[in-house]
Amino acid sequence: MQRAEIERAKRKPTENLDAYDHYLRGLASAGRWTRDANSEALRLFYRAIELDSHLASAHGMAAWCYVRRKANAWMDHREQEITEARRLARRAVRLGSDDAVSLSMGGYALAVIGDEFDSAAAFMDRALMVNPNLAMAWNLSGWLRVWRGEPELALEHVAHAMRLSPLDPSMFAIQGAVAFAHFLAGRYHEASSWAERASREQPDFLLPVVAAAASNALAGRLEEAQKAIEHLHDLHPALRISDLENLTPFRKPQDLARFKEGLRKAGLPE
């Protein structure tokens, strides 16, 4: 139903759109994995907020756009944008205390941008309680548990997301979380298999590509790891080991260290 609403909003003249229409148009842009589309989504979410300053979900989605900017090295003014993302995320969870989208998006942003992992988990748990049928929230919760270093819980949550939405258009993101969870559990063959599946679904999604490289390298499959590094260079030519804290916000230093070890073996420069 939401996708149908997006299509309806896209067909309406821009000057006739209200706050919710801008929000839906922002969702449509956010579904495209490019820098320009992400910027357009952010613009639309800000416009929705201008029209309705209490639209919590628009604050949450705007914060999530900054999450993507950080992960893909798209930030032009890093400190300023991180501060703004935190502001949006905190407002999202405050305004949307009974809205699962606001809680999950805002909570996730607080973790990966604000390093507030415990608060993020509490907001995410509330989102799942408010709407236990929201696949997106279970997916984001899975990613949050990955970064917190809880691979088995992450797998439980993304498996639930798959059951709720077996034809989800963002299935590649769910598959990516499965890959990282298996990586953390030391199951490198499973991790590389899921990462490669996610990359086939969405070749421009950076996280499964780095997961494939690290997992294949630690599994001793260096030829496959180097192929993943070649793909990675096509997507992000400047990426280095020193950039991984931005891309993969592992809470536990040992998880980040193991991921770096895999990417070094795969051939990613320092």
Summary of the structure (lengths in Angstrom):
residues: 270
radius of gyration: 18.0
end to end distance: 46.1
largest distance: 57.3
contacts: 983
relative contact order: 0.07
helix: 77%
strand: 0%
